Amino acid sequence: MHFTKKLGIGAVAAAMSLSLAGTAQAVDLQFFFPVAVGGKAADTIEALTSEYAAANPDVKIDAVYAGSYQNTVTKALTAARGGQPPQLSVILSVDMFTLIEEEAIVAFDDLIKTDEDKAWLKAFYPAFMENSQTGGKTYGIPFQRSTPVMYWNKEAFKKAGLDPNTPPATWKELVEFGKKLTVKDASGNVTQWGVRIPSSGFPYWLFQGLTTQNDVILANSDGNKTNFADPKVIEALQYLVDLSTKHEVMAPGIIEWGATPKAFFEGESAIMWTSTGNLTNVRTNAPFDFGVAMLPANKRRGAPTGGGNFYIFKDSTDAQKAASLDFIKWITAPKQAAKWSIATGYVAPRADAWETAEMKAYVADFPPALVARNQLEYAVAELSTYQNQRITSIFNDGLEAAITGKSSPEEAMNDAQQKADKILKDYR
Amino acid sequence: MGPTAKRTWIHAWLFLSPAMILLIAFTHYPAAVTLFHSFFSTPRGKRSAKFVGLENYETLIADDTFWTVLVNNLWYALATIPLSIGIAIAMALWVDSKLKGRSFVRMAYFTPTVLPLIAVANIWMFFYTPGFGLIDQIRGAFGFAQQNWLGDPESALNAVIVVAIWKEAGFFMIFYLAALQTIPTSLREAAAIEGAGRWYFFRRVTFPLLMPTTLFVSVNAIINSFRLVDHIFIMTEGGPDNASSLLLFYIYETAFRFWDTAYASTLTVVLLLILFTVAIGQFLLLDKRVHYR
């Protein structure tokens, strides 16, 4: 066949497919999502997406599993810089300032028009919205949100002569109980640790539980000033270090985040702090009776929030933005939010989701699911600033230096504050 | 210029161009652009990049983390290169000799090379897990206390070095094995008649004949000591407090986590300079001692 003839046929075919697409008015959406916990999170997202697609034949959603949170933000920003961002994505709530600075996302206020939409926006828990708004605008919609909670092994409590139904409620009790729960063998080697507060990768998150309990906030809401060198922060870090060195109720050195649930199941530690997103994982896999409690209090109760928000990207058509908003409204609606929460353990981000029949039945059957929601009352925004990844990285380095004994908590925090100031001064 | 000479020139360029285009597009151009970007600030949103001269290089000199990762990388290279080459030669000599189940042993030694480093890192994570990990279970049986290999700044770098050596040695062994088989057996027979011992024979005959392979392998080993960082993402993320971070890992962090592309370019220029110097030195110095035939 002659080349030009081939070309001609190709052109006709292309024109036909274009006109077909034109008549259907289909909107294509690409949706990046991360998975950060074990269990069925990815399956549930895909099931929900296809359910939406079935009900809305004019919208085609391509749900792309993009790896960890870190991978997802990297992929989304790289794609945005290349001019082809996804239309929507779930990304860590703390990456909001980065996404704003890169001018990658739009504010939801610019997309919503009706009073109904405004009411929808107001119904999310305020603790989750703290990380989703800045400068009076909303940039993220809470979805895959969590908060750290304390899990305890009831059998180990019984063996140690403790009441299996009373978890430690204060810092002092955590040490006291921890001492009873730390078991050594004949040669003096520890076979069971009392407490496990993992510190690998992102130690700042669980540490923020301790700082909040010590009544100090790590960064301002404009995201341009940190408070790392505050004496209360140093005091909280000293407490964390003391758990390993002075009280010897926690393993020394950096404790791996990913292996934490496994260590709990294996009886390596009797109490662990980890995300509520692990709740379903623990429920399925713990070979013993366990309890779930709020983190212990010191000057007050407290915990950070965590997890991912929905963001809508700037570089798409108005039709795509409208369709993205519609999808987000649907997937955060009570019924879907309840389904998601039950499948994973993430905290359903709206009060009305907890009023659905499914959720009520789930909570009646499994009361620990309520702990994270109840803790929201005491929760604060997760540490988030401009140049967030770099600032948290500096903070993490400081925490790791103190935990491994390379520097004292005071030195480490003063150093971290100095480095953070140097970067954030451009944003004030 | 006559028509024939002209045609020869055209042919020469045509033959050169595929390789040259690839080399320029994917090696020389990016290197030049990286150097160029290292003299500018990072563009962020509305603020576009502006010329800052040597400011990025001043930042680099004052950056503690940079010096930490550079020293780490030096140790990483000093440990992985000689050890993986030494083990590779030992393994090659062993599987080159006549032993039972030789092909099985060869395959076993080569397996680490075939496995993706990310998968390997996940397996080693389990080995290293304190308390219930494989190493601690074995140590526990002998009454040792648990050891937090990856969570202690003293041992984290060594722990990732071990994985790199384990991964590389099998690969290098293949090259040595091939080289050993080209050494004529008559040399061994002659040496045996002269009464040379096995160690003497290795030192004076085998090892010198392996020099071209050693040059090739050591170039690869050096490149790998700057390039093999995949397992760090899984095992330590450079922690604790950058104790196991390497130069390339730090470049990745700076570019794709902190989005500071200008500073990442500056770091990349340093990496390029190091590799360039090493390559030049290696060819100039070692070339004299290598017998090609």
Contacts between the chains, C-beta under 8 A, distances in Angstrom:
chain1	res1	chain2	res2	distance
A	70	B	257	7.1
A	74	B	256	4.9
A	74	B	257	7.4
A	77	B	259	6.9
A	78	B	256	7.5
A	98	B	259	7.0
A	100	B	45	7.9
A	101	B	44	5.5
A	101	B	45	5.1
A	102	B	44	7.1
A	102	B	45	5.9
A	102	B	259	7.2
A	103	B	45	4.5
A	103	B	46	7.2
A	187	B	143	5.1
A	188	B	145	7.7
A	189	B	140	7.3
A	189	B	143	7.2
A	189	B	144	7.5
A	189	B	145	4.5
A	189	B	146	6.8
A	190	B	145	7.4
A	190	B	146	6.9
A	199	B	151	7.7
A	200	B	150	7.8
A	200	B	151	6.8
A	200	B	236	7.6
A	200	B	237	7.2
A	200	B	239	6.5
A	201	B	237	5.3
A	201	B	239	7.3
A	251	B	130	6.1
A	251	B	131	7.4
A	251	B	146	7.3
A	251	B	148	6.4
A	252	B	148	6.5
A	252	B	152	7.8
A	253	B	130	7.9
A	253	B	148	3.8
A	253	B	151	3.6
A	253	B	152	4.5
A	253	B	240	7.3
A	254	B	148	7.0
A	254	B	150	7.1
A	254	B	151	3.2
A	254	B	152	7.4
A	254	B	239	6.1
A	254	B	240	4.5
A	255	B	148	7.6
A	255	B	151	6.2
A	256	B	125	7.7
A	256	B	129	6.8
A	256	B	150	7.0
A	256	B	151	6.8
A	258	B	125	7.7
A	259	B	125	7.5
A	259	B	129	5.3
A	262	B	132	7.6
A	263	B	129	7.9
A	263	B	131	6.7
A	263	B	132	7.0
A	266	B	131	7.6
A	266	B	132	4.9
A	268	B	131	4.5
A	268	B	132	5.7
A	387	B	258	6.7
A	389	B	257	4.5
A	389	B	258	5.4
A	389	B	259	7.6
A	390	B	257	7.6
A	390	B	258	4.2
A	390	B	260	7.3
A	393	B	253	7.2
A	393	B	257	7.2
A	393	B	258	7.3
A	396	B	239	7.5
A	397	B	65	7.7
A	397	B	239	7.9
A	397	B	241	4.8
A	397	B	242	6.2
A	398	B	241	7.8
A	400	B	239	5.4
A	400	B	240	3.9
A	400	B	241	4.1
A	401	B	240	7.5
A	401	B	241	4.3
A	403	B	240	7.0
A	404	B	151	7.5
A	404	B	152	6.4
A	404	B	153	5.0
A	404	B	240	4.9
A	404	B	241	6.7
A	404	B	243	7.8
A	406	B	153	6.1
A	406	B	241	6.0
